[in-house]
Amino acid sequence: MIRITPRRRRTVTTEEHNLWRTLMRDTEPLPGRELDGEPEPASLLTGEPVQVPPPSIPVPLGTAVPVQPRTAPLPFLDPSTSAGIDRRTDERLRRGRVGIDGRIDLHGMTQSQAHAALNSFVLRGWHEQRRCLLVITGKGSTGRGSGGQGMGILRQVVPRWLNESPLRPLVLAIHRAQPKDGGDGALYVLLKRRR
């Protein structure tokens, strides 16, 4: 007989709670619902940027943890330009010849859902020592009502999110995908190796 024991619920850390409040600061509760009674952090009330540390990832004993923030900022990664990696790897990534170790489809998600899903996916991919990820954003609306001029919001913001903390220290390069993998509506994300 197989016995399934229920999992214990994990408690939300203060850092996670602050991150959630930061992401939700522009939303309004549904009628009849209230936000939790905790006061907002002072930095949200003053409009100053909030410094939220990256979520901690459990690391098995005996594995290396990445060296944390450098003093010099990392260069901005642009999917339409060379990434500053060796030419052979850059060419293989651009041509879609690096094996894809994981893929996520953000198409149809709201920005907040997509941002949380992308962060979780890339952090998990790095932790699991995956090398190349495919992030599908969708191409955006090009048909009715947009006059053919629309460019999907996720297609615009995902490269920016990949250049922000906590993901930028883990990402080595990004390129637009080949047509077989989604073309302009997808990105190849090359992760740094965990040392």
Secondary structure, DSSP 8 states (H G I E B T S, - for coil): -------------HHHHHHHHHHTTT----TT----SS---HHHHHT-------------TT--------SS------TTS--SS-HHHHHHHHTT-S---EEEE-TT--HHHHHHHHHHHHHHHHHTT--EEEEE------STTTTT----HHHHHHHHHHTSTTTGGGEEEEEE--GGGTGGGEEEEEE----
